[in-house]
C-alpha cells in the first residue's frame, strides 16, 4: 500500500463523495443502519453479508487490548468486503500524518523487501486531509498515486473509510484488491462504513481501558517508591527506582534525573543541574553532565516548575539529540523544586500525548513529595540521634564522671591511711588508671557533641572565610558544598580552609575578576575548586602562594592544578583523598 503515496498532498481532480458523515453522531449512525437495511431488502444475498458484518462488529467490540483491537478491525474489514489487502493508519497527535500502520495480507518477508511503512502522504494522505470515504476502480489512475515501490504487490481497486472517535478522526481504513478482480461497490462502502462506526466505539473503549490500566501502573509505581523510601537508609538510594519506573511505563528510550549539585541551595540560586541517573539505550555517558539552568529546556522547567512536552531535545553536541520528550519538575509543592525528570524517545518515535504528560507529571510530583517526606524523616532521625548523643554526653558528664571522681578521691584518702608499701603502690596505680578512664570518657563526650556538628561548622567557616576575603572588593562570590562534610577530618579541613584563603587572596590581588565561585565537594576525596572570570595568572609574579598550595597537596597525598579558561579566568583545583576508615 505504500506505493499509493505521493510526495505532494492535496485532493487532486478526482471527485469525492458528496457528503461528509460523522460515524459517531446519532444521525450518522441512523443513516448507516438505514443503508444496511436497504441493502438487505434490495439484495437477496445481502443478508448473509449482514451476518458477516454483525460477526465482525462483535469480534471487534469484544477486545479491550488496543493493539489487538486495531488488528481485529483490519481483519474484519478485509473479511466483510472480500479484500485481499487491508490496513489501518492511525493518525499522529498533530493529525497530519500516520503514527502507526497496521496491515493484513502481506507476509513479513515481503514487508521487509518493501521497506519503510507509509507515513500518510499521497493517496493515503487524501483521507487525512479530507476524511470522507474514497472508492476507486483503479487506484494507479488517481492523480495522487505515483505507483508502487519494488517488491510491492500489485493493487488495483481501492476503498478508504475514516474511523472517528466522537467528532475527531482516529485513523483510516485502507482496503485494496477485491477478491475476483472486481471493483468495490457502494454496498461494500456501506458495510465498511458501518464497521468503521463500530470500530470507533471499540477503539474508544480500548483506549479508555488502556488509560485506566496505565493510571493503575503509575499508582503502583508510586506505592513501590514510597515503600522503598521507608526501607532506605538514604532517600537518594531510590532515585534509580524512580527513573526506572518512569522509563518502563512511558516506553522511553532514555530517562534522566538531573539534580542541583548542592541540594541545600535555594532553587533561585541554582545555575546548573547535574545528571545523577541515566537509563536507556539512547545516548551514553550522560551521568555527571552539567545542564545550565539559564540556557536549556531542562533549566527552564526547573525555573518555572511547569512540565513541558517537546518534539526534540538537545543536551549538547556530544550527547546527540533526543526525539519526543517530556521534561518534568520534581515538585514537592508549588514553590519547591528539587530537580527535573526527562523521559525521551528516539527522533523517529511517536510523540507523547497530553494524557501521558499529565500522568507522568502526576507520578513525578508524587515521587518528589515522597522524597521530600523521606528526607524530612531522615533528618528527623538524625536530630533524634543527635539528641540521644547529647543526652548520653550529659549523663556521662553529670553522673558517671562525678562518681568516678568521688571514687578516685576516696582511694587517695585511703592510700594515706595504708602503711603497707605494696598495698599503697597498688592503690596509687588504680587511682591513676581511674583518672585515665575519666579522661577517656571526657574524650568520648567531646566526640559525641562535636562529630555531628563538624559538617555544619565547616560550612559556616568556609562561608565566613569567603565573606571576609572579598569584604572590601566588588567581587560577586558563590559558594557550593556537596557531600558528607562531616567525613572530613579536622587536619584536612584546616588544609581546605588554607587553600580557599590563598586562592581567594590571589584572585583579589591579581585576577581583576568580577566574580568568583568556591566549590567544596566530598566523595572518596576532598576537592576544592575556585573559579574566577578574571584576566588569568599574570606573568612575572612570584609563585610562592601557588607553591604553598602544591606543597599542601603533596603532604596530603593529593594534587593541585591551575587551568586557564577559554573565555578568560582561571580554575584552581585542589584535591586530597579522605583517610580510610581503618587508618
FENURUR-V848617 format. One record per residue. N is the residue number from 1. PHI is phi in radians with two decimals (999 if undefined). PSI is psi in whole degrees, -180 to 180 (999 if undefined). OMEGA is omega in radians with two decimals (NA if undefined). Layout:
n & phi & psi & omega
N & PHI & PSI & OMEGA
N & PHI & PSI & OMEGA
//
This chain:
n & phi & psi & omega
1 & 999 & -17 & -3.13
2 & -1.16 & -18 & -3.13
3 & -1.22 & -15 & -3.13
4 & -1.51 & 5 & 3.13
5 & -1.45 & 155 & 3.08
6 & -2.41 & 150 & 3.13
7 & -1.24 & -11 & -3.13
8 & -1.95 & 132 & 3.12
9 & -1.50 & -170 & 3.11
10 & 1.90 & 156 & -3.07
11 & -1.35 & -17 & -3.09
12 & 1.26 & -162 & -3.09
13 & -1.74 & -3 & -3.08
14 & -1.28 & 136 & -3.14
15 & -1.20 & 143 & 3.10
16 & -1.83 & 158 & 3.07
17 & -0.93 & 153 & -2.96
18 & -1.37 & -10 & -2.98
19 & -2.40 & 135 & 3.03
20 & -1.75 & 126 & -3.05
21 & -2.08 & 140 & 3.02
22 & -1.60 & 108 & -3.04
23 & -1.15 & -18 & -3.12
24 & -1.59 & -12 & -3.13
25 & -1.36 & 159 & -3.09
26 & -1.14 & -44 & -3.11
27 & -1.15 & -39 & 3.11
28 & -1.11 & -42 & -3.14
29 & -1.13 & -43 & 3.12
30 & -1.09 & -41 & -3.13
31 & -1.16 & -39 & 3.11
32 & -1.13 & -43 & 3.10
33 & -1.08 & -42 & 3.12
34 & -1.11 & -39 & 3.14
35 & -1.13 & -42 & 3.11
36 & -1.14 & -40 & -3.14
37 & -1.13 & -43 & 3.11
38 & -1.12 & -35 & 3.11
39 & -1.12 & -41 & 3.12
40 & -1.13 & -42 & -3.13
41 & -1.19 & -34 & -3.05
42 & -1.41 & -33 & -3.04
43 & -2.10 & 120 & -3.10
44 & -1.08 & -30 & -3.12
45 & -1.52 & -3 & -3.07
46 & -1.30 & -19 & 3.13
47 & -1.07 & -41 & 3.10
48 & -1.10 & -40 & -3.14
49 & -1.20 & -33 & 3.07
50 & -1.14 & -37 & 3.07
51 & -1.11 & -41 & 3.10
52 & -1.09 & -41 & 3.11
53 & -1.09 & -44 & 3.14
54 & -1.08 & -43 & 3.11
55 & -1.10 & -39 & 3.13
56 & -1.13 & -42 & 3.13
57 & -1.10 & -42 & 3.12
58 & -1.13 & -40 & 3.13
59 & -1.13 & -42 & -3.14
60 & -1.17 & -39 & -3.04
61 & -1.41 & -11 & -3.04
62 & -1.51 & -6 & -3.06
63 & -1.88 & 142 & 3.12
64 & -1.90 & -17 & 3.07
65 & -1.30 & 126 & -3.03
66 & -1.10 & -46 & -3.11
67 & -1.07 & -43 & 3.13
68 & -1.17 & -38 & 3.11
69 & -1.06 & -44 & 3.14
70 & -1.11 & -41 & 3.12
71 & -1.12 & -41 & -3.14
72 & -1.18 & -33 & 3.11
73 & -1.07 & -45 & 3.14
74 & -1.13 & -45 & 3.13
75 & -1.07 & -42 & -3.13
76 & -1.16 & -41 & -3.11
77 & -1.12 & -44 & 3.13
78 & -1.14 & -35 & 3.13
79 & -1.25 & -36 & -3.08
80 & -1.16 & -41 & -3.05
81 & -1.87 & 0 & 3.13
82 & 1.23 & 42 & 3.11
83 & -1.59 & 140 & 3.13
84 & -1.31 & -35 & -3.11
85 & -2.19 & 143 & 3.10
86 & -2.58 & 156 & 3.12
87 & -2.72 & 156 & 3.05
88 & -2.22 & 118 & 3.09
89 & -1.74 & 119 & 3.13
90 & -1.59 & 128 & -3.10
91 & -1.22 & 148 & 3.05
92 & -1.32 & 169 & -3.09
93 & -1.00 & -28 & 3.13
94 & -1.43 & -13 & 3.12
95 & 1.29 & 18 & -3.10
96 & -2.03 & 11 & 3.14
97 & -2.97 & -178 & -3.10
98 & -1.78 & 130 & 3.06
99 & -1.60 & -31 & 3.12
100 & -2.39 & 154 & 3.12
101 & -2.48 & 102 & -3.11
102 & -1.73 & 124 & -3.00
103 & -2.17 & 159 & 3.09
104 & -2.41 & 147 & 3.05
105 & 1.76 & -12 & 3.13
106 & -2.02 & 126 & -3.13
107 & -1.31 & 167 & -3.04
108 & -1.16 & -35 & 3.14
109 & -1.10 & -46 & 3.10
110 & -1.13 & -40 & 3.12
111 & -1.00 & -43 & -3.13
112 & -1.22 & -33 & 3.10
113 & -1.20 & -33 & 3.14
114 & -1.15 & -41 & 3.13
115 & 1.87 & -145 & -3.02
116 & -1.12 & 142 & 3.10
117 & -1.24 & 156 & 3.14
118 & -1.07 & 149 & 3.13
119 & -1.91 & -2 & 3.06
120 & 1.74 & 41 & 3.06
121 & -2.05 & 177 & 3.12
122 & 1.12 & -139 & -3.10
123 & -1.13 & -36 & 3.10
124 & -1.15 & -32 & 3.12
125 & -1.36 & -10 & 3.14
126 & -1.04 & -42 & 3.14
127 & -1.26 & -22 & 3.08
128 & -1.24 & -46 & -3.14
129 & -1.30 & -33 & -3.12
130 & -2.32 & 88 & -3.05
131 & -1.26 & 72 & 3.09
132 & -2.36 & 151 & 3.14
133 & -1.02 & 140 & 3.09
134 & -2.24 & 128 & -3.12
135 & -2.26 & 122 & -3.07
136 & -2.23 & 142 & 3.06
137 & -1.39 & -40 & 3.14
138 & -2.38 & 101 & -3.02
139 & -1.17 & -25 & -3.12
140 & -1.17 & -18 & -3.14
141 & -1.51 & -9 & 3.14
142 & -1.25 & 139 & -3.10
143 & -1.06 & -22 & -3.13
144 & -1.47 & -10 & -3.10
145 & -1.63 & 137 & 3.13
146 & -2.16 & 25 & 3.10
147 & 1.64 & -165 & -3.04
148 & -2.18 & 151 & 3.05
149 & -1.27 & 171 & 3.13
150 & -1.06 & 145 & 3.11
151 & 1.26 & 3 & 3.14
152 & -1.42 & 136 & 3.12
153 & -1.07 & 152 & 3.09
154 & -1.22 & 133 & 3.12
155 & -2.37 & 133 & -3.09
156 & -2.05 & -72 & -3.10
157 & -1.24 & 151 & -3.04
158 & -2.56 & 139 & 3.04
159 & -2.44 & 122 & 3.12
160 & -2.14 & 133 & -3.10
161 & -2.41 & 132 & 3.10
162 & -1.33 & 150 & 3.01
163 & -1.94 & 125 & -3.07
164 & -1.98 & 144 & 2.94
165 & -1.93 & 106 & -3.01
166 & 1.02 & -116 & -3.09
167 & -1.85 & 16 & -3.09
168 & -2.15 & 138 & 3.13
169 & -1.32 & 127 & 3.11
170 & -1.57 & -40 & -3.12
171 & -3.07 & -169 & -3.08
172 & -2.36 & 141 & 3.01
173 & -1.60 & 128 & 3.10
174 & -2.07 & 122 & 3.14
175 & -2.18 & 135 & -3.13
176 & -2.42 & 161 & 3.01
177 & 1.03 & 73 & 3.09
178 & -1.09 & 135 & -3.11
179 & -1.03 & 134 & -3.10
180 & 1.69 & -7 & 3.11
181 & 1.43 & 4 & 3.14
182 & -1.35 & 168 & 3.04
183 & -1.51 & 155 & 3.04
184 & -1.21 & 140 & -3.06
185 & -1.77 & 173 & 3.06
186 & -1.09 & -35 & 3.10
187 & -1.11 & -40 & 3.09
188 & -1.06 & -44 & -3.13
189 & -1.08 & -42 & 3.14
190 & -1.09 & -43 & -3.13
191 & -1.12 & -44 & -3.10
192 & -1.21 & -35 & 3.09
193 & -1.15 & -39 & 3.08
194 & -1.13 & -42 & 3.10
195 & -1.13 & -39 & 3.14
196 & -1.12 & -36 & 3.10
197 & -1.11 & -45 & 3.10
198 & -1.17 & -36 & 3.13
199 & -1.12 & -38 & 3.10
200 & -1.04 & -43 & 3.12
201 & -1.16 & -42 & 3.14
202 & -1.12 & -40 & 3.12
203 & -1.13 & -42 & 3.14
204 & -1.11 & -42 & 3.10
205 & -1.09 & -43 & 3.14
206 & -1.12 & -39 & 3.13
207 & -1.19 & -39 & 3.08
208 & -1.09 & -42 & 3.11
209 & -1.12 & -42 & -3.14
210 & -1.12 & -40 & 3.12
211 & -1.16 & -39 & 3.10
212 & -1.12 & -42 & 3.13
213 & -1.18 & -37 & 3.12
214 & -1.15 & -43 & 3.08
215 & -1.05 & -39 & 3.12
216 & -1.11 & -40 & 3.13
217 & -1.14 & -40 & 3.10
218 & -1.13 & -40 & 3.11
219 & -1.14 & -40 & 3.10
220 & -1.13 & -38 & 3.11
221 & -1.12 & -41 & 3.11
222 & -1.10 & -43 & 3.11
223 & -1.11 & -39 & 3.13
224 & -1.10 & -40 & 3.14
225 & -1.17 & -41 & 3.11
226 & -1.06 & -43 & 3.13
227 & -1.12 & -41 & 3.13
228 & -1.14 & -37 & 3.13
229 & -1.16 & -35 & 3.12
230 & -1.16 & -33 & -3.10
231 & -1.55 & -19 & -3.05
232 & -1.36 & 145 & 3.05
233 & -1.39 & -26 & 3.12
234 & -2.31 & 123 & -3.13
235 & -0.96 & -28 & -3.12
236 & -1.11 & -21 & 3.13
237 & -1.14 & -19 & -3.05
238 & -1.62 & -3 & -3.12
239 & -1.06 & -40 & 3.11
240 & -1.07 & -40 & 3.14
241 & -1.13 & -42 & 3.11
242 & -1.04 & -48 & -3.13
243 & -1.15 & -40 & -3.14
244 & -1.10 & -46 & -3.12
245 & -1.16 & -42 & 3.10
246 & -1.07 & -38 & -3.13
247 & -1.14 & -45 & -3.08
248 & -1.19 & -49 & -2.99
249 & -1.28 & -32 & -3.12
250 & -1.53 & -1 & -3.12
251 & 0.95 & 49 & -3.12
252 & -1.55 & 161 & 3.02
253 & -1.69 & -22 & 3.09
254 & -2.67 & 134 & 3.11
255 & -2.25 & 132 & -3.10
256 & -2.20 & 149 & 2.93
257 & -2.12 & 121 & 3.13
258 & -2.04 & 128 & -3.05
259 & -2.23 & 156 & 3.03
260 & -1.10 & 146 & 3.12
261 & -1.14 & -35 & 3.09
262 & -1.94 & 104 & -3.08
263 & -1.16 & -19 & -3.13
264 & -1.52 & -6 & -3.13
265 & -1.33 & 136 & 3.09
266 & -1.02 & 143 & -3.08
267 & -0.95 & -36 & -3.11
268 & -1.21 & -16 & 3.13
269 & -1.70 & -6 & 3.14
270 & -1.32 & 126 & 3.11
271 & -1.98 & -5 & 3.11
272 & -2.55 & 144 & 3.00
273 & -1.96 & 145 & -3.14
274 & -2.02 & 132 & 3.12
275 & -1.21 & 115 & -3.11
276 & -1.68 & -32 & -3.11
277 & -2.36 & 136 & 3.09
278 & -2.45 & 124 & -3.06
279 & -2.30 & 138 & 3.02
280 & 2.16 & 178 & -3.05
281 & -1.62 & -18 & -3.05
282 & -1.56 & 121 & -3.13
283 & 1.40 & 159 & 3.14
284 & -2.68 & 161 & 3.09
285 & 1.12 & 35 & -3.07
286 & -1.63 & -20 & -3.14
287 & -1.12 & 130 & -3.10
288 & 1.63 & -10 & 3.13
289 & -1.19 & 137 & 3.10
290 & -1.57 & 134 & 3.08
291 & -1.98 & 115 & -3.13
292 & -1.14 & 137 & -3.12
293 & -1.27 & -34 & -3.01
294 & -1.46 & -12 & -3.04
295 & -2.41 & 40 & 3.13
296 & -2.63 & 155 & 3.08
297 & -1.12 & -40 & 3.10
298 & -1.06 & -42 & 3.12
299 & -1.13 & -38 & 3.12
300 & -1.12 & -40 & 3.10
301 & -1.14 & -40 & 3.11
302 & -1.10 & -40 & -3.08
303 & -1.23 & -51 & -3.03
304 & -1.65 & -5 & 3.04
305 & 1.06 & 32 & -3.13
306 & -2.08 & 125 & 3.12
307 & -1.06 & 146 & 3.13
308 & -2.27 & 147 & 3.03
309 & -2.11 & 122 & -3.10
310 & -2.23 & 156 & 3.11
311 & -1.54 & -14 & 3.13
312 & -2.64 & 138 & 3.14
313 & -2.35 & 124 & -3.11
314 & -2.01 & 124 & 3.13
315 & -1.85 & 10 & -3.13
316 & 2.31 & 161 & -3.04
317 & -1.05 & -45 & -3.07
318 & -1.45 & -10 & 3.13
319 & -1.55 & -19 & -3.09
320 & 1.40 & 169 & -3.11
321 & -1.78 & 139 & 3.03
322 & -1.62 & 161 & 3.08
323 & -1.57 & -137 & 3.14
324 & -0.96 & 131 & -3.03
325 & -2.47 & 150 & 2.97
326 & -1.99 & 129 & 3.08
327 & -2.06 & 121 & -2.97
328 & -2.26 & 133 & 3.11
329 & -1.35 & 143 & 3.02
330 & -1.46 & 91 & -3.06
331 & -1.83 & 117 & 3.01
332 & -1.58 & -13 & 3.04
333 & -2.80 & 167 & 3.14
334 & -1.03 & -25 & -3.09
335 & -1.77 & -8 & -3.01
336 & -2.05 & 129 & 3.09
337 & -2.36 & 136 & -3.07
338 & -2.03 & 3 & 3.12
339 & 2.76 & -169 & 3.11
340 & -2.36 & 148 & 3.03
341 & -1.92 & 130 & 3.13
342 & -2.02 & 124 & 3.08
343 & -2.04 & 114 & -3.00
344 & -2.23 & 150 & 3.04
345 & -2.04 & 170 & -3.13
346 & -1.25 & 161 & -2.99
347 & -1.01 & -25 & -3.09
348 & -1.75 & 6 & -3.06
349 & -1.41 & 167 & 3.11
350 & -1.19 & 142 & 3.14
351 & -1.24 & 155 & 2.99
352 & -1.27 & 150 & 3.08
353 & -1.80 & 175 & -3.06
354 & -1.11 & -33 & 3.13
355 & -1.16 & -41 & 3.09
356 & -1.12 & -41 & 3.10
357 & -1.04 & -43 & -3.12
358 & -1.14 & -42 & -3.11
359 & -1.19 & -45 & -3.13
360 & -1.17 & -37 & 3.11
361 & -1.11 & -41 & 3.09
362 & -1.11 & -42 & 3.09
363 & -1.08 & -44 & -3.11
364 & -1.11 & -42 & 3.11
365 & -1.09 & -43 & 3.13
366 & -1.13 & -41 & 3.12
367 & -1.13 & -41 & 3.13
368 & -1.12 & -41 & 3.11
369 & -1.13 & -42 & 3.12
370 & -1.11 & -40 & 3.08
371 & -1.09 & -43 & -3.13
372 & -1.11 & -46 & 3.14
373 & -1.13 & -41 & 3.12
374 & -1.14 & -40 & 3.11
375 & -1.14 & -41 & 3.09
376 & -1.08 & -42 & 3.11
377 & -1.14 & -37 & 3.11
378 & -1.09 & -45 & 3.12
379 & -1.16 & -35 & 3.11
380 & -1.11 & -41 & 3.09
381 & -1.11 & -39 & 3.09
382 & -1.10 & -40 & 3.10
383 & -1.12 & -38 & 3.10
384 & -1.11 & -40 & 3.10
385 & -1.12 & -42 & 3.11
386 & -1.09 & -41 & 3.10
387 & -1.09 & -41 & 3.10
388 & -1.12 & -39 & 3.13
389 & -1.13 & -43 & 3.11
390 & -1.09 & -41 & 3.14
391 & -1.13 & -43 & 3.12
392 & -1.10 & -42 & 3.13
393 & -1.09 & -42 & 3.13
394 & -1.12 & -43 & -3.13
395 & -1.10 & -42 & 3.11
396 & -1.09 & -41 & -3.11
397 & -1.27 & -46 & -2.99
398 & -1.41 & -26 & -3.03
399 & -2.02 & -59 & -3.01
400 & -1.15 & -50 & -3.10
401 & -1.11 & -40 & -3.12
402 & -1.12 & -40 & 3.13
403 & -1.19 & -42 & 3.09
404 & -1.11 & -38 & 3.12
405 & -1.12 & -41 & 3.11
406 & -1.14 & -39 & 3.11
407 & -1.13 & -40 & 3.12
408 & -1.09 & -43 & 3.10
409 & -1.09 & -40 & 3.14
410 & -1.10 & -40 & 3.12
411 & -1.14 & -38 & 3.12
412 & -1.13 & -42 & 3.11
413 & -1.11 & -40 & 3.12
414 & -1.14 & -37 & -3.13
415 & -1.05 & -35 & 3.13
416 & -1.20 & -19 & -3.12
417 & -1.64 & -11 & -3.08
418 & -1.51 & 133 & 3.13
419 & -1.71 & -22 & 3.14
420 & -1.31 & 126 & -3.06
421 & -1.13 & -43 & -3.09
422 & -1.14 & -42 & 3.10
423 & -1.14 & -40 & 3.11
424 & -1.08 & -40 & 3.12
425 & -1.10 & -42 & 3.13
426 & -1.12 & -41 & 3.10
427 & -1.11 & -39 & 3.12
428 & -1.11 & -43 & 3.13
429 & -1.13 & -43 & 3.13
430 & -1.10 & -41 & 3.12
431 & -1.10 & -40 & 3.13
432 & -1.15 & -42 & 3.11
433 & -1.12 & -37 & 3.12
434 & -1.13 & -39 & 3.10
435 & -1.13 & -36 & 3.10
436 & -1.16 & -38 & 3.07
437 & -1.06 & -43 & 3.11
438 & -1.04 & -43 & 3.12
439 & -1.11 & -41 & 3.11
440 & -1.09 & -40 & 3.12
441 & -1.14 & -39 & 3.11
442 & -1.11 & -40 & 3.07
443 & -1.07 & -41 & 3.12
444 & -1.09 & -43 & 3.11
445 & -1.05 & -43 & 3.14
446 & -1.09 & -44 & 3.14
447 & -1.11 & -41 & -3.14
448 & -1.07 & -40 & -3.05
449 & -1.43 & -21 & -2.99
450 & -1.97 & -19 & -3.08
451 & -1.10 & -42 & -3.11
452 & -1.33 & -26 & -3.12
453 & -1.48 & -10 & -3.01
454 & -1.04 & -47 & -3.11
455 & -1.08 & -46 & -3.14
456 & -1.17 & -33 & 3.11
457 & -1.18 & -41 & 3.11
458 & -1.11 & -42 & 3.09
459 & -1.02 & -44 & 3.14
460 & -1.12 & -44 & -3.10
461 & -1.13 & -40 & 3.13
462 & -1.14 & -44 & 3.11
463 & -1.07 & -42 & 3.12
464 & -1.14 & -40 & 3.14
465 & -1.09 & -44 & 3.12
466 & -1.12 & -44 & 3.14
467 & -1.07 & -43 & 3.14
468 & -1.15 & -39 & -3.06
469 & -1.18 & -31 & -3.09
470 & -1.91 & 14 & -3.01
471 & -1.01 & -39 & -3.06
472 & -1.80 & 24 & 3.11
473 & -2.17 & 175 & 3.06
474 & -1.79 & 17 & 3.13
475 & -1.13 & 140 & 2.99
476 & -1.71 & 123 & -3.05
477 & -2.03 & 144 & 3.03
478 & -2.23 & 138 & -3.12
479 & -2.16 & 130 & 3.05
480 & -2.22 & 138 & 3.09
481 & -2.37 & 125 & -3.11
482 & -2.29 & 155 & 3.10
483 & 1.62 & 176 & -3.11
484 & -1.35 & 90 & -3.12
485 & -1.08 & -28 & -3.13
486 & -1.17 & -14 & 3.13
487 & -1.41 & -9 & -3.13
488 & -1.39 & 122 & 3.09
489 & -1.18 & 160 & -3.04
490 & -0.99 & -45 & -3.08
491 & -1.12 & -41 & 3.13
492 & -1.22 & -35 & 3.08
493 & -1.10 & -39 & 3.09
494 & -1.12 & -39 & 3.08
495 & -1.08 & -43 & -3.14
496 & -1.07 & -42 & 3.11
497 & -1.09 & -41 & 3.13
498 & -1.15 & -39 & 3.11
499 & -1.10 & -45 & -3.13
500 & -1.11 & -43 & -3.13
501 & -1.08 & -46 & -3.13
502 & -1.17 & -43 & -3.13
503 & -1.12 & -43 & 3.13
504 & -1.18 & -35 & 3.10
505 & -1.10 & -43 & 3.09
506 & -1.10 & -40 & 3.13
507 & -1.10 & -46 & -3.11
508 & -1.14 & -40 & -3.02
509 & -1.47 & -33 & -2.95
510 & -2.12 & -23 & -2.91
511 & -1.45 & -24 & -3.04
512 & 0.91 & 49 & -3.05
513 & -1.70 & 161 & 3.04
514 & -1.74 & -27 & -3.12
515 & -2.56 & 156 & 3.11
516 & -2.55 & 142 & 3.09
517 & -2.15 & 141 & 3.12
518 & -2.11 & 124 & 3.14
519 & -2.13 & 126 & 3.04
520 & -2.04 & 117 & -3.12
521 & -2.20 & 145 & -3.10
522 & -2.19 & 120 & 2.97
523 & -2.22 & -115 & 2.96
524 & -1.45 & -7 & 3.09
525 & -2.49 & 163 & 3.07
526 & -1.65 & 127 & 3.14
527 & -2.16 & 128 & 3.06
528 & -2.00 & 122 & 3.14
529 & -2.13 & 126 & 3.11
530 & -2.13 & 121 & -3.09
531 & -2.18 & 130 & 3.06
532 & -2.18 & 165 & -3.14
533 & -1.90 & 31 & -3.06
534 & -1.48 & -155 & -3.03
535 & -1.56 & 3 & -3.12
536 & 1.60 & -178 & -3.13
537 & -1.38 & 119 & -3.11
538 & -1.16 & 150 & 3.06
539 & -1.48 & 150 & 3.06
540 & 1.53 & 5 & 3.10
541 & -1.74 & 155 & 3.09
542 & -1.21 & 144 & -3.09
543 & -1.77 & 26 & -3.06
544 & -1.04 & -40 & -3.14
545 & -1.13 & -47 & 3.13
546 & -1.16 & -35 & 3.10
547 & -1.10 & -39 & 3.09
548 & -1.06 & -41 & 3.14
549 & -1.15 & -39 & 3.10
550 & -1.12 & -41 & 3.11
551 & -1.12 & -40 & 3.09
552 & -1.07 & -41 & 3.14
553 & -1.12 & -44 & 3.14
554 & -1.10 & -41 & 3.14
555 & -1.11 & -31 & 3.14
556 & -1.62 & 10 & -3.12
557 & 1.05 & 35 & -3.13
558 & -2.07 & -159 & -3.11
559 & -2.39 & 158 & 3.04
560 & -2.50 & 135 & 3.09
561 & -2.57 & 149 & 3.06
562 & -2.04 & 139 & -3.07
563 & -2.31 & 126 & 3.03
564 & -1.26 & 142 & -3.12
565 & -1.65 & 147 & -3.07
566 & -1.01 & -41 & -3.10
567 & -1.54 & 9 & -3.08
568 & 1.80 & 140 & -3.12
569 & 1.99 & 179 & -3.05
570 & -2.41 & 142 & 3.01
571 & -1.98 & 124 & 3.04
572 & -1.90 & 125 & -3.12
573 & -2.15 & 118 & -3.14
574 & -2.15 & 127 & -3.10
575 & -2.46 & 152 & 3.10
576 & -2.62 & 141 & -3.12
577 & -1.23 & 146 & 3.01
578 & -1.32 & 146 & 3.10
579 & -1.14 & 146 & 3.10
580 & -1.18 & 153 & -3.10
581 & -0.99 & -32 & -3.09
582 & -1.62 & 4 & -3.12
583 & -1.59 & 999 & NA
//
